[in-house]
Amino acid sequence: MSIGTGIVLFVLGAILAFGLELDIPGLNDDFVGYLLMGAGVVVFLIGLIFLMRRRSTVEHTRTVGDAGTAERVTERRTDADPY
């Protein structure tokens, strides 16, 4: 969702900076457009970082038998691949 939001912000900023000539007193449309483009790039990069991040869990179980004679160790790994 953040990747799409970043692209939308970038496109809106480019339209405002390069495509429209607004004359609103006290508001520089080029600056606002560049600001939206920069925010779009930042949001896009944050979305990519979260997408590429891998999550994994490791669970260790240790079972000791009667009188401490037998020991069983179980390890279970779960890798959640975002794809």
mmCIF file of the N, C-alpha and C atoms, coordinates in Angstrom:
data_MODEL
# 
_entry.id   MODEL 
# 
loop_
_atom_site.group_PDB 
_atom_site.id 
_atom_site.type_symbol 
_atom_site.label_atom_id 
_atom_site.label_alt_id 
_atom_site.label_comp_id 
_atom_site.label_asym_id 
_atom_site.label_entity_id 
_atom_site.label_seq_id 
_atom_site.pdbx_PDB_ins_code 
_atom_site.Cartn_x 
_atom_site.Cartn_y 
_atom_site.Cartn_z 
_atom_site.occupancy 
_atom_site.B_iso_or_equiv 
_atom_site.pdbx_formal_charge 
_atom_site.auth_seq_id 
_atom_site.auth_comp_id 
_atom_site.auth_asym_id 
_atom_site.auth_atom_id 
_atom_site.pdbx_PDB_model_num 
ATOM 1   N N  . MET A 1 1  ? 0.822  -1.187  0.000   1.00 0.00 ? 1  MET A N  1 
ATOM 2   C CA . MET A 1 1  ? 0.000  0.000   0.000   1.00 0.00 ? 1  MET A CA 1 
ATOM 3   C C  . MET A 1 1  ? 0.870  1.258   0.000   1.00 0.00 ? 1  MET A C  1 
ATOM 4   N N  . SER A 1 2  ? 1.970  1.233   0.704   1.00 0.00 ? 2  SER A N  1 
ATOM 5   C CA . SER A 1 2  ? 2.802  2.424   0.765   1.00 0.00 ? 2  SER A CA 1 
ATOM 6   C C  . SER A 1 2  ? 3.550  2.662   -0.540  1.00 0.00 ? 2  SER A C  1 
ATOM 7   N N  . ILE A 1 3  ? 3.800  1.594   -1.305  1.00 0.00 ? 3  ILE A N  1 
ATOM 8   C CA . ILE A 1 3  ? 4.458  1.778   -2.595  1.00 0.00 ? 3  ILE A CA 1 
ATOM 9   C C  . ILE A 1 3  ? 3.525  2.541   -3.531  1.00 0.00 ? 3  ILE A C  1 
ATOM 10  N N  . GLY A 1 4  ? 2.261  2.150   -3.561  1.00 0.00 ? 4  GLY A N  1 
ATOM 11  C CA . GLY A 1 4  ? 1.284  2.853   -4.391  1.00 0.00 ? 4  GLY A CA 1 
ATOM 12  C C  . GLY A 1 4  ? 1.070  4.292   -3.942  1.00 0.00 ? 4  GLY A C  1 
ATOM 13  N N  . THR A 1 5  ? 1.055  4.506   -2.645  1.00 0.00 ? 5  THR A N  1 
ATOM 14  C CA . THR A 1 5  ? 0.902  5.857   -2.111  1.00 0.00 ? 5  THR A CA 1 
ATOM 15  C C  . THR A 1 5  ? 2.086  6.729   -2.504  1.00 0.00 ? 5  THR A C  1 
ATOM 16  N N  . GLY A 1 6  ? 3.285  6.175   -2.460  1.00 0.00 ? 6  GLY A N  1 
ATOM 17  C CA . GLY A 1 6  ? 4.473  6.923   -2.870  1.00 0.00 ? 6  GLY A CA 1 
ATOM 18  C C  . GLY A 1 6  ? 4.425  7.307   -4.337  1.00 0.00 ? 6  GLY A C  1 
ATOM 19  N N  . ILE A 1 7  ? 3.960  6.381   -5.176  1.00 0.00 ? 7  ILE A N  1 
ATOM 20  C CA . ILE A 1 7  ? 3.859  6.678   -6.606  1.00 0.00 ? 7  ILE A CA 1 
ATOM 21  C C  . ILE A 1 7  ? 2.820  7.766   -6.850  1.00 0.00 ? 7  ILE A C  1 
ATOM 22  N N  . VAL A 1 8  ? 1.683  7.679   -6.168  1.00 0.00 ? 8  VAL A N  1 
ATOM 23  C CA . VAL A 1 8  ? 0.634  8.694   -6.327  1.00 0.00 ? 8  VAL A CA 1 
ATOM 24  C C  . VAL A 1 8  ? 1.131  10.068  -5.886  1.00 0.00 ? 8  VAL A C  1 
ATOM 25  N N  . LEU A 1 9  ? 1.824  10.130  -4.747  1.00 0.00 ? 9  LEU A N  1 
ATOM 26  C CA . LEU A 1 9  ? 2.363  11.413  -4.279  1.00 0.00 ? 9  LEU A CA 1 
ATOM 27  C C  . LEU A 1 9  ? 3.361  11.983  -5.280  1.00 0.00 ? 9  LEU A C  1 
ATOM 28  N N  . PHE A 1 10 ? 4.214  11.123  -5.829  1.00 0.00 ? 10 PHE A N  1 
ATOM 29  C CA . PHE A 1 10 ? 5.210  11.584  -6.788  1.00 0.00 ? 10 PHE A CA 1 
ATOM 30  C C  . PHE A 1 10 ? 4.544  12.129  -8.053  1.00 0.00 ? 10 PHE A C  1 
ATOM 31  N N  . VAL A 1 11 ? 3.537  11.422  -8.555  1.00 0.00 ? 11 VAL A N  1 
ATOM 32  C CA . VAL A 1 11 ? 2.851  11.866  -9.776  1.00 0.00 ? 11 VAL A CA 1 
ATOM 33  C C  . VAL A 1 11 ? 2.106  13.169  -9.529  1.00 0.00 ? 11 VAL A C  1 
ATOM 34  N N  . LEU A 1 12 ? 1.417  13.273  -8.405  1.00 0.00 ? 12 LEU A N  1 
ATOM 35  C CA . LEU A 1 12 ? 0.720  14.528  -8.098  1.00 0.00 ? 12 LEU A CA 1 
ATOM 36  C C  . LEU A 1 12 ? 1.693  15.697  -7.958  1.00 0.00 ? 12 LEU A C  1 
ATOM 37  N N  . GLY A 1 13 ? 2.827  15.442  -7.346  1.00 0.00 ? 13 GLY A N  1 
ATOM 38  C CA . GLY A 1 13 ? 3.833  16.493  -7.222  1.00 0.00 ? 13 GLY A CA 1 
ATOM 39  C C  . GLY A 1 13 ? 4.400  16.905  -8.568  1.00 0.00 ? 13 GLY A C  1 
ATOM 40  N N  . ALA A 1 14 ? 4.624  15.931  -9.459  1.00 0.00 ? 14 ALA A N  1 
ATOM 41  C CA . ALA A 1 14 ? 5.141  16.256  -10.788 1.00 0.00 ? 14 ALA A CA 1 
ATOM 42  C C  . ALA A 1 14 ? 4.121  17.047  -11.590 1.00 0.00 ? 14 ALA A C  1 
ATOM 43  N N  . ILE A 1 15 ? 2.856  16.691  -11.478 1.00 0.00 ? 15 ILE A N  1 
ATOM 44  C CA . ILE A 1 15 ? 1.815  17.457  -12.170 1.00 0.00 ? 15 ILE A CA 1 
ATOM 45  C C  . ILE A 1 15 ? 1.764  18.873  -11.634 1.00 0.00 ? 15 ILE A C  1 
ATOM 46  N N  . LEU A 1 16 ? 1.851  19.021  -10.341 1.00 0.00 ? 16 LEU A N  1 
ATOM 47  C CA . LEU A 1 16 ? 1.791  20.348  -9.738  1.00 0.00 ? 16 LEU A CA 1 
ATOM 48  C C  . LEU A 1 16 ? 3.032  21.173  -10.071 1.00 0.00 ? 16 LEU A C  1 
ATOM 49  N N  . ALA A 1 17 ? 4.195  20.533  -10.109 1.00 0.00 ? 17 ALA A N  1 
ATOM 50  C CA . ALA A 1 17 ? 5.429  21.271  -10.355 1.00 0.00 ? 17 ALA A CA 1 
ATOM 51  C C  . ALA A 1 17 ? 5.626  21.605  -11.827 1.00 0.00 ? 17 ALA A C  1 
ATOM 52  N N  . PHE A 1 18 ? 5.276  20.691  -12.708 1.00 0.00 ? 18 PHE A N  1 
ATOM 53  C CA . PHE A 1 18 ? 5.603  20.883  -14.122 1.00 0.00 ? 18 PHE A CA 1 
ATOM 54  C C  . PHE A 1 18 ? 4.403  21.110  -15.024 1.00 0.00 ? 18 PHE A C  1 
ATOM 55  N N  . GLY A 1 19 ? 3.225  20.663  -14.622 1.00 0.00 ? 19 GLY A N  1 
ATOM 56  C CA . GLY A 1 19 ? 2.086  20.708  -15.533 1.00 0.00 ? 19 GLY A CA 1 
ATOM 57  C C  . GLY A 1 19 ? 1.118  21.847  -15.315 1.00 0.00 ? 19 GLY A C  1 
ATOM 58  N N  . LEU A 1 20 ? 1.014  22.332  -14.109 1.00 0.00 ? 20 LEU A N  1 
ATOM 59  C CA . LEU A 1 20 ? 0.028  23.370  -13.812 1.00 0.00 ? 20 LEU A CA 1 
ATOM 60  C C  . LEU A 1 20 ? 0.711  24.696  -13.508 1.00 0.00 ? 20 LEU A C  1 
ATOM 61  N N  . GLU A 1 21 ? 0.056  25.750  -13.909 1.00 0.00 ? 21 GLU A N  1 
ATOM 62  C CA . GLU A 1 21 ? 0.515  27.101  -13.559 1.00 0.00 ? 21 GLU A CA 1 
ATOM 63  C C  . GLU A 1 21 ? -0.570 27.762  -12.714 1.00 0.00 ? 21 GLU A C  1 
ATOM 64  N N  . LEU A 1 22 ? -0.500 27.519  -11.426 1.00 0.00 ? 22 LEU A N  1 
ATOM 65  C CA . LEU A 1 22 ? -1.455 28.119  -10.503 1.00 0.00 ? 22 LEU A CA 1 
ATOM 66  C C  . LEU A 1 22 ? -0.890 29.428  -9.970  1.00 0.00 ? 22 LEU A C  1 
ATOM 67  N N  . ASP A 1 23 ? -1.780 30.361  -9.715  1.00 0.00 ? 23 ASP A N  1 
ATOM 68  C CA . ASP A 1 23 ? -1.354 31.648  -9.169  1.00 0.00 ? 23 ASP A CA 1 
ATOM 69  C C  . ASP A 1 23 ? -2.123 31.916  -7.886  1.00 0.00 ? 23 ASP A C  1 
ATOM 70  N N  . ILE A 1 24 ? -1.729 31.211  -6.830  1.00 0.00 ? 24 ILE A N  1 
ATOM 71  C CA . ILE A 1 24 ? -2.365 31.366  -5.532  1.00 0.00 ? 24 ILE A CA 1 
ATOM 72  C C  . ILE A 1 24 ? -1.444 32.221  -4.673  1.00 0.00 ? 24 ILE A C  1 
ATOM 73  N N  . PRO A 1 25 ? -1.956 33.341  -4.145  1.00 0.00 ? 25 PRO A N  1 
ATOM 74  C CA . PRO A 1 25 ? -1.101 34.203  -3.320  1.00 0.00 ? 25 PRO A CA 1 
ATOM 75  C C  . PRO A 1 25 ? -0.616 33.470  -2.061  1.00 0.00 ? 25 PRO A C  1 
ATOM 76  N N  . GLY A 1 26 ? 0.666  33.590  -1.776  1.00 0.00 ? 26 GLY A N  1 
ATOM 77  C CA . GLY A 1 26 ? 1.252  32.989  -0.592  1.00 0.00 ? 26 GLY A CA 1 
ATOM 78  C C  . GLY A 1 26 ? 1.578  31.516  -0.743  1.00 0.00 ? 26 GLY A C  1 
ATOM 79  N N  . LEU A 1 27 ? 1.428  30.949  -1.941  1.00 0.00 ? 27 LEU A N  1 
ATOM 80  C CA . LEU A 1 27 ? 1.689  29.528  -2.156  1.00 0.00 ? 27 LEU A CA 1 
ATOM 81  C C  . LEU A 1 27 ? 2.484  29.363  -3.442  1.00 0.00 ? 27 LEU A C  1 
ATOM 82  N N  . ASN A 1 28 ? 3.665  28.822  -3.314  1.00 0.00 ? 28 ASN A N  1 
ATOM 83  C CA . ASN A 1 28 ? 4.511  28.555  -4.470  1.00 0.00 ? 28 ASN A CA 1 
ATOM 84  C C  . ASN A 1 28 ? 4.209  27.135  -4.944  1.00 0.00 ? 28 ASN A C  1 
ATOM 85  N N  . ASP A 1 29 ? 3.532  27.000  -6.081  1.00 0.00 ? 29 ASP A N  1 
ATOM 86  C CA . ASP A 1 29 ? 3.106  25.688  -6.547  1.00 0.00 ? 29 ASP A CA 1 
ATOM 87  C C  . ASP A 1 29 ? 4.283  24.796  -6.937  1.00 0.00 ? 29 ASP A C  1 
ATOM 88  N N  . ASP A 1 30 ? 5.375  25.389  -7.418  1.00 0.00 ? 30 ASP A N  1 
ATOM 89  C CA . ASP A 1 30 ? 6.554  24.578  -7.751  1.00 0.00 ? 30 ASP A CA 1 
ATOM 90  C C  . ASP A 1 30 ? 7.150  23.942  -6.489  1.00 0.00 ? 30 ASP A C  1 
ATOM 91  N N  . PHE A 1 31 ? 7.248  24.731  -5.430  1.00 0.00 ? 31 PHE A N  1 
ATOM 92  C CA . PHE A 1 31 ? 7.795  24.205  -4.176  1.00 0.00 ? 31 PHE A CA 1 
ATOM 93  C C  . PHE A 1 31 ? 6.926  23.095  -3.613  1.00 0.00 ? 31 PHE A C  1 
ATOM 94  N N  . VAL A 1 32 ? 5.614  23.278  -3.621  1.00 0.00 ? 32 VAL A N  1 
ATOM 95  C CA . VAL A 1 32 ? 4.700  22.259  -3.120  1.00 0.00 ? 32 VAL A CA 1 
ATOM 96  C C  . VAL A 1 32 ? 4.804  20.995  -3.976  1.00 0.00 ? 32 VAL A C  1 
ATOM 97  N N  . GLY A 1 33 ? 4.951  21.162  -5.278  1.00 0.00 ? 33 GLY A N  1 
ATOM 98  C CA . GLY A 1 33 ? 5.110  20.007  -6.160  1.00 0.00 ? 33 GLY A CA 1 
ATOM 99  C C  . GLY A 1 33 ? 6.387  19.245  -5.871  1.00 0.00 ? 33 GLY A C  1 
ATOM 100 N N  . TYR A 1 34 ? 7.492  19.966  -5.711  1.00 0.00 ? 34 TYR A N  1 
ATOM 101 C CA . TYR A 1 34 ? 8.760  19.297  -5.377  1.00 0.00 ? 34 TYR A CA 1 
ATOM 102 C C  . TYR A 1 34 ? 8.686  18.629  -4.009  1.00 0.00 ? 34 TYR A C  1 
ATOM 103 N N  . LEU A 1 35 ? 7.998  19.250  -3.084  1.00 0.00 ? 35 LEU A N  1 
ATOM 104 C CA . LEU A 1 35 ? 7.831  18.669  -1.755  1.00 0.00 ? 35 LEU A CA 1 
ATOM 105 C C  . LEU A 1 35 ? 7.036  17.368  -1.827  1.00 0.00 ? 35 LEU A C  1 
ATOM 106 N N  . LEU A 1 36 ? 5.963  17.350  -2.609  1.00 0.00 ? 36 LEU A N  1 
ATOM 107 C CA . LEU A 1 36 ? 5.186  16.128  -2.776  1.00 0.00 ? 36 LEU A CA 1 
ATOM 108 C C  . LEU A 1 36 ? 5.998  15.041  -3.483  1.00 0.00 ? 36 LEU A C  1 
ATOM 109 N N  . MET A 1 37 ? 6.811  15.432  -4.445  1.00 0.00 ? 37 MET A N  1 
ATOM 110 C CA . MET A 1 37 ? 7.651  14.455  -5.130  1.00 0.00 ? 37 MET A CA 1 
ATOM 111 C C  . MET A 1 37 ? 8.665  13.835  -4.173  1.00 0.00 ? 37 MET A C  1 
ATOM 112 N N  . GLY A 1 38 ? 9.272  14.662  -3.336  1.00 0.00 ? 38 GLY A N  1 
ATOM 113 C CA . GLY A 1 38 ? 10.219 14.143  -2.341  1.00 0.00 ? 38 GLY A CA 1 
ATOM 114 C C  . GLY A 1 38 ? 9.554  13.222  -1.344  1.00 0.00 ? 38 GLY A C  1 
ATOM 115 N N  . ALA A 1 39 ? 8.357  13.603  -0.891  1.00 0.00 ? 39 ALA A N  1 
ATOM 116 C CA . ALA A 1 39 ? 7.621  12.745  0.047   1.00 0.00 ? 39 ALA A CA 1 
ATOM 117 C C  . ALA A 1 39 ? 7.244  11.434  -0.625  1.00 0.00 ? 39 ALA A C  1 
ATOM 118 N N  . GLY A 1 40 ? 6.903  11.480  -1.898  1.00 0.00 ? 40 GLY A N  1 
ATOM 119 C CA . GLY A 1 40 ? 6.571  10.261  -2.625  1.00 0.00 ? 40 GLY A CA 1 
ATOM 120 C C  . GLY A 1 40 ? 7.750  9.312   -2.715  1.00 0.00 ? 40 GLY A C  1 
ATOM 121 N N  . VAL A 1 41 ? 8.934  9.850   -2.973  1.00 0.00 ? 41 VAL A N  1 
ATOM 122 C CA . VAL A 1 41 ? 10.132 9.008   -3.041  1.00 0.00 ? 41 VAL A CA 1 
ATOM 123 C C  . VAL A 1 41 ? 10.416 8.374   -1.682  1.00 0.00 ? 41 VAL A C  1 
ATOM 124 N N  . VAL A 1 42 ? 10.291 9.145   -0.617  1.00 0.00 ? 42 VAL A N  1 
ATOM 125 C CA . VAL A 1 42 ? 10.561 8.619   0.730   1.00 0.00 ? 42 VAL A CA 1 
ATOM 126 C C  . VAL A 1 42 ? 9.565  7.518   1.087   1.00 0.00 ? 42 VAL A C  1 
ATOM 127 N N  . VAL A 1 43 ? 8.292  7.732   0.814   1.00 0.00 ? 43 VAL A N  1 
ATOM 128 C CA . VAL A 1 43 ? 7.269  6.729   1.128   1.00 0.00 ? 43 VAL A CA 1 
ATOM 129 C C  . VAL A 1 43 ? 7.490  5.474   0.280   1.00 0.00 ? 43 VAL A C  1 
ATOM 130 N N  . PHE A 1 44 ? 7.859  5.638   -0.976  1.00 0.00 ? 44 PHE A N  1 
ATOM 131 C CA . PHE A 1 44 ? 8.138  4.506   -1.850  1.00 0.00 ? 44 PHE A CA 1 
ATOM 132 C C  . PHE A 1 44 ? 9.304  3.674   -1.319  1.00 0.00 ? 44 PHE A C  1 
ATOM 133 N N  . LEU A 1 45 ? 10.384 4.341   -0.905  1.00 0.00 ? 45 LEU A N  1 
ATOM 134 C CA . LEU A 1 45 ? 11.543 3.619   -0.382  1.00 0.00 ? 45 LEU A CA 1 
ATOM 135 C C  . LEU A 1 45 ? 11.239 2.904   0.928   1.00 0.00 ? 45 LEU A C  1 
ATOM 136 N N  . ILE A 1 46 ? 10.459 3.526   1.792   1.00 0.00 ? 46 ILE A N  1 
ATOM 137 C CA . ILE A 1 46 ? 10.063 2.879   3.043   1.00 0.00 ? 46 ILE A CA 1 
ATOM 138 C C  . ILE A 1 46 ? 9.216  1.637   2.750   1.00 0.00 ? 46 ILE A C  1 
ATOM 139 N N  . GLY A 1 47 ? 8.329  1.735   1.766   1.00 0.00 ? 47 GLY A N  1 
ATOM 140 C CA . GLY A 1 47 ? 7.528  0.578   1.375   1.00 0.00 ? 47 GLY A CA 1 
ATOM 141 C C  . GLY A 1 47 ? 8.387  -0.556  0.847   1.00 0.00 ? 47 GLY A C  1 
ATOM 142 N N  . LEU A 1 48 ? 9.422  -0.234  0.061   1.00 0.00 ? 48 LEU A N  1 
ATOM 143 C CA . LEU A 1 48 ? 10.328 -1.267  -0.434  1.00 0.00 ? 48 LEU A CA 1 
ATOM 144 C C  . LEU A 1 48 ? 11.106 -1.928  0.696   1.00 0.00 ? 48 LEU A C  1 
ATOM 145 N N  . ILE A 1 49 ? 11.538 -1.133  1.661   1.00 0.00 ? 49 ILE A N  1 
ATOM 146 C CA . ILE A 1 49 ? 12.289 -1.682  2.796   1.00 0.00 ? 49 ILE A CA 1 
ATOM 147 C C  . ILE A 1 49 ? 11.413 -2.655  3.579   1.00 0.00 ? 49 ILE A C  1 
ATOM 148 N N  . PHE A 1 50 ? 10.167 -2.286  3.828   1.00 0.00 ? 50 PHE A N  1 
ATOM 149 C CA . PHE A 1 50 ? 9.275  -3.183  4.555   1.00 0.00 ? 50 PHE A CA 1 
ATOM 150 C C  . PHE A 1 50 ? 8.941  -4.428  3.752   1.00 0.00 ? 50 PHE A C  1 
ATOM 151 N N  . LEU A 1 51 ? 8.885  -4.317  2.446   1.00 0.00 ? 51 LEU A N  1 
ATOM 152 C CA . LEU A 1 51 ? 8.592  -5.468  1.601   1.00 0.00 ? 51 LEU A CA 1 
ATOM 153 C C  . LEU A 1 51 ? 9.752  -6.452  1.583   1.00 0.00 ? 51 LEU A C  1 
ATOM 154 N N  . MET A 1 52 ? 10.962 -5.946  1.581   1.00 0.00 ? 52 MET A N  1 
ATOM 155 C CA . MET A 1 52 ? 12.138 -6.804  1.498   1.00 0.00 ? 52 MET A CA 1 
ATOM 156 C C  . MET A 1 52 ? 12.544 -7.420  2.832   1.00 0.00 ? 52 MET A C  1 
ATOM 157 N N  . ARG A 1 53 ? 12.011 -6.906  3.897   1.00 0.00 ? 53 ARG A N  1 
ATOM 158 C CA . ARG A 1 53 ? 12.368 -7.410  5.220   1.00 0.00 ? 53 ARG A CA 1 
ATOM 159 C C  . ARG A 1 53 ? 11.822 -8.823  5.410   1.00 0.00 ? 53 ARG A C  1 
ATOM 160 N N  . ARG A 1 54 ? 12.642 -9.698  5.901   1.00 0.00 ? 54 ARG A N  1 
ATOM 161 C CA . ARG A 1 54 ? 12.244 -11.085 6.134   1.00 0.00 ? 54 ARG A CA 1 
ATOM 162 C C  . ARG A 1 54 ? 11.946 -11.307 7.600   1.00 0.00 ? 54 ARG A C  1 
ATOM 163 N N  . ARG A 1 55 ? 10.949 -12.106 7.847   1.00 0.00 ? 55 ARG A N  1 
ATOM 164 C CA . ARG A 1 55 ? 10.601 -12.446 9.220   1.00 0.00 ? 55 ARG A CA 1 
ATOM 165 C C  . ARG A 1 55 ? 10.856 -13.917 9.448   1.00 0.00 ? 55 ARG A C  1 
ATOM 166 N N  . SER A 1 56 ? 11.453 -14.235 10.573  1.00 0.00 ? 56 SER A N  1 
ATOM 167 C CA . SER A 1 56 ? 11.682 -15.641 10.901  1.00 0.00 ? 56 SER A CA 1 
ATOM 168 C C  . SER A 1 56 ? 11.561 -15.841 12.403  1.00 0.00 ? 56 SER A C  1 
ATOM 169 N N  . THR A 1 57 ? 11.112 -17.032 12.780  1.00 0.00 ? 57 THR A N  1 
ATOM 170 C CA . THR A 1 57 ? 11.016 -17.388 14.188  1.00 0.00 ? 57 THR A CA 1 
ATOM 171 C C  . THR A 1 57 ? 11.681 -18.739 14.395  1.00 0.00 ? 57 THR A C  1 
ATOM 172 N N  . VAL A 1 58 ? 12.278 -18.916 15.547  1.00 0.00 ? 58 VAL A N  1 
ATOM 173 C CA . VAL A 1 58 ? 12.917 -20.178 15.910  1.00 0.00 ? 58 VAL A CA 1 
ATOM 174 C C  . VAL A 1 58 ? 12.363 -20.592 17.263  1.00 0.00 ? 58 VAL A C  1 
ATOM 175 N N  . GLU A 1 59 ? 11.910 -21.834 17.346  1.00 0.00 ? 59 GLU A N  1 
ATOM 176 C CA . GLU A 1 59 ? 11.344 -22.355 18.589  1.00 0.00 ? 59 GLU A CA 1 
ATOM 177 C C  . GLU A 1 59 ? 12.149 -23.576 19.011  1.00 0.00 ? 59 GLU A C  1 
ATOM 178 N N  . HIS A 1 60 ? 12.655 -23.553 20.235  1.00 0.00 ? 60 HIS A N  1 
ATOM 179 C CA . HIS A 1 60 ? 13.421 -24.664 20.782  1.00 0.00 ? 60 HIS A CA 1 
ATOM 180 C C  . HIS A 1 60 ? 12.587 -25.360 21.851  1.00 0.00 ? 60 HIS A C  1 
ATOM 181 N N  . THR A 1 61 ? 12.534 -26.698 21.789  1.00 0.00 ? 61 THR A N  1 
ATOM 182 C CA . THR A 1 61 ? 11.825 -27.493 22.784  1.00 0.00 ? 61 THR A CA 1 
ATOM 183 C C  . THR A 1 61 ? 12.798 -28.527 23.335  1.00 0.00 ? 61 THR A C  1 
ATOM 184 N N  . ARG A 1 62 ? 12.855 -28.616 24.627  1.00 0.00 ? 62 ARG A N  1 
ATOM 185 C CA . ARG A 1 62 ? 13.758 -29.582 25.262  1.00 0.00 ? 62 ARG A CA 1 
ATOM 186 C C  . ARG A 1 62 ? 12.945 -30.458 26.201  1.00 0.00 ? 62 ARG A C  1 
ATOM 187 N N  . THR A 1 63 ? 13.037 -31.763 26.003  1.00 0.00 ? 63 THR A N  1 
ATOM 188 C CA . THR A 1 63 ? 12.292 -32.720 26.812  1.00 0.00 ? 63 THR A CA 1 
ATOM 189 C C  . THR A 1 63 ? 13.283 -33.663 27.492  1.00 0.00 ? 63 THR A C  1 
ATOM 190 N N  . VAL A 1 64 ? 13.162 -33.805 28.796  1.00 0.00 ? 64 VAL A N  1 
ATOM 191 C CA . VAL A 1 64 ? 14.029 -34.705 29.562  1.00 0.00 ? 64 VAL A CA 1 
ATOM 192 C C  . VAL A 1 64 ? 13.176 -35.871 30.033  1.00 0.00 ? 64 VAL A C  1 
ATOM 193 N N  . GLY A 1 65 ? 13.682 -37.112 29.807  1.00 0.00 ? 65 GLY A N  1 
ATOM 194 C CA . GLY A 1 65 ? 12.950 -38.318 30.193  1.00 0.00 ? 65 GLY A CA 1 
ATOM 195 C C  . GLY A 1 65 ? 13.020 -38.581 31.688  1.00 0.00 ? 65 GLY A C  1 
ATOM 196 N N  . ASP A 1 66 ? 12.555 -39.745 32.090  1.00 0.00 ? 66 ASP A N  1 
ATOM 197 C CA . ASP A 1 66 ? 12.546 -40.148 33.497  1.00 0.00 ? 66 ASP A CA 1 
ATOM 198 C C  . ASP A 1 66 ? 13.967 -40.262 34.032  1.00 0.00 ? 66 ASP A C  1 
ATOM 199 N N  . ALA A 1 67 ? 14.191 -39.785 35.191  1.00 0.00 ? 67 ALA A N  1 
ATOM 200 C CA . ALA A 1 67 ? 15.452 -39.848 35.923  1.00 0.00 ? 67 ALA A CA 1 
ATOM 201 C C  . ALA A 1 67 ? 16.601 -39.217 35.142  1.00 0.00 ? 67 ALA A C  1 
ATOM 202 N N  . GLY A 1 68 ? 16.269 -38.322 34.225  1.00 0.00 ? 68 GLY A N  1 
ATOM 203 C CA . GLY A 1 68 ? 17.308 -37.589 33.498  1.00 0.00 ? 68 GLY A CA 1 
ATOM 204 C C  . GLY A 1 68 ? 18.093 -38.429 32.523  1.00 0.00 ? 68 GLY A C  1 
ATOM 205 N N  . THR A 1 69 ? 17.570 -39.576 32.089  1.00 0.00 ? 69 THR A N  1 
ATOM 206 C CA . THR A 1 69 ? 18.339 -40.458 31.212  1.00 0.00 ? 69 THR A CA 1 
ATOM 207 C C  . THR A 1 69 ? 18.243 -40.070 29.743  1.00 0.00 ? 69 THR A C  1 
ATOM 208 N N  . ALA A 1 70 ? 17.114 -39.656 29.289  1.00 0.00 ? 70 ALA A N  1 
ATOM 209 C CA . ALA A 1 70 ? 16.942 -39.353 27.861  1.00 0.00 ? 70 ALA A CA 1 
ATOM 210 C C  . ALA A 1 70 ? 16.624 -37.867 27.690  1.00 0.00 ? 70 ALA A C  1 
ATOM 211 N N  . GLU A 1 71 ? 17.165 -37.302 26.662  1.00 0.00 ? 71 GLU A N  1 
ATOM 212 C CA . GLU A 1 71 ? 16.919 -35.894 26.381  1.00 0.00 ? 71 GLU A CA 1 
ATOM 213 C C  . GLU A 1 71 ? 16.640 -35.746 24.890  1.00 0.00 ? 71 GLU A C  1 
ATOM 214 N N  . ARG A 1 72 ? 15.596 -35.015 24.568  1.00 0.00 ? 72 ARG A N  1 
ATOM 215 C CA . ARG A 1 72 ? 15.240 -34.786 23.180  1.00 0.00 ? 72 ARG A CA 1 
ATOM 216 C C  . ARG A 1 72 ? 15.140 -33.285 22.945  1.00 0.00 ? 72 ARG A C  1 
ATOM 217 N N  . VAL A 1 73 ? 15.842 -32.798 21.942  1.00 0.00 ? 73 VAL A N  1 
ATOM 218 C CA . VAL A 1 73 ? 15.825 -31.378 21.612  1.00 0.00 ? 73 VAL A CA 1 
ATOM 219 C C  . VAL A 1 73 ? 15.202 -31.232 20.228  1.00 0.00 ? 73 VAL A C  1 
ATOM 220 N N  . THR A 1 74 ? 14.195 -30.395 20.121  1.00 0.00 ? 74 THR A N  1 
ATOM 221 C CA . THR A 1 74 ? 13.510 -30.157 18.855  1.00 0.00 ? 74 THR A CA 1 
ATOM 222 C C  . THR A 1 74 ? 13.642 -28.684 18.500  1.00 0.00 ? 74 THR A C  1 
ATOM 223 N N  . GLU A 1 75 ? 14.001 -28.414 17.262  1.00 0.00 ? 75 GLU A N  1 
ATOM 224 C CA . GLU A 1 75 ? 14.094 -27.035 16.788  1.00 0.00 ? 75 GLU A CA 1 
ATOM 225 C C  . GLU A 1 75 ? 13.192 -26.886 15.579  1.00 0.00 ? 75 GLU A C  1 
ATOM 226 N N  . ARG A 1 76 ? 12.355 -25.866 15.603  1.00 0.00 ? 76 ARG A N  1 
ATOM 227 C CA . ARG A 1 76 ? 11.446 -25.605 14.498  1.00 0.00 ? 76 ARG A CA 1 
ATOM 228 C C  . ARG A 1 76 ? 11.663 -24.176 14.004  1.00 0.00 ? 76 ARG A C  1 
ATOM 229 N N  . ARG A 1 77 ? 11.911 -24.054 12.715  1.00 0.00 ? 77 ARG A N  1 
ATOM 230 C CA . ARG A 1 77 ? 12.119 -22.742 12.104  1.00 0.00 ? 77 ARG A CA 1 
ATOM 231 C C  . ARG A 1 77 ? 10.942 -22.413 11.198  1.00 0.00 ? 77 ARG A C  1 
ATOM 232 N N  . THR A 1 78 ? 10.523 -21.166 11.263  1.00 0.00 ? 78 THR A N  1 
ATOM 233 C CA . THR A 1 78 ? 9.466  -20.676 10.385  1.00 0.00 ? 78 THR A CA 1 
ATOM 234 C C  . THR A 1 78 ? 9.973  -19.418 9.703   1.00 0.00 ? 78 THR A C  1 
ATOM 235 N N  . ASP A 1 79 ? 10.089 -19.483 8.408   1.00 0.00 ? 79 ASP A N  1 
ATOM 236 C CA . ASP A 1 79 ? 10.482 -18.314 7.623   1.00 0.00 ? 79 ASP A CA 1 
ATOM 237 C C  . ASP A 1 79 ? 9.285  -17.847 6.827   1.00 0.00 ? 79 ASP A C  1 
ATOM 238 N N  . ALA A 1 80 ? 8.869  -16.641 7.091   1.00 0.00 ? 80 ALA A N  1 
ATOM 239 C CA . ALA A 1 80 ? 7.739  -16.057 6.356   1.00 0.00 ? 80 ALA A CA 1 
ATOM 240 C C  . ALA A 1 80 ? 8.307  -15.231 5.216   1.00 0.00 ? 80 ALA A C  1 
ATOM 241 N N  . ASP A 1 81 ? 8.256  -15.796 4.039   1.00 0.00 ? 81 ASP A N  1 
ATOM 242 C CA . ASP A 1 81 ? 8.750  -15.106 2.853   1.00 0.00 ? 81 ASP A CA 1 
ATOM 243 C C  . ASP A 1 81 ? 7.629  -14.228 2.316   1.00 0.00 ? 81 ASP A C  1 
ATOM 244 N N  . PRO A 1 82 ? 7.868  -12.934 2.081   1.00 0.00 ? 82 PRO A N  1 
ATOM 245 C CA . PRO A 1 82 ? 6.788  -12.050 1.666   1.00 0.00 ? 82 PRO A CA 1 
ATOM 246 C C  . PRO A 1 82 ? 6.250  -12.329 0.268   1.00 0.00 ? 82 PRO A C  1 
ATOM 247 N N  . TYR A 1 83 ? 6.824  -13.281 -0.446  1.00 0.00 ? 83 TYR A N  1 
ATOM 248 C CA . TYR A 1 83 ? 6.362  -13.532 -1.815  1.00 0.00 ? 83 TYR A CA 1 
ATOM 249 C C  . TYR A 1 83 ? 5.418  -14.669 -1.851  1.00 0.00 ? 83 TYR A C  1 
# 
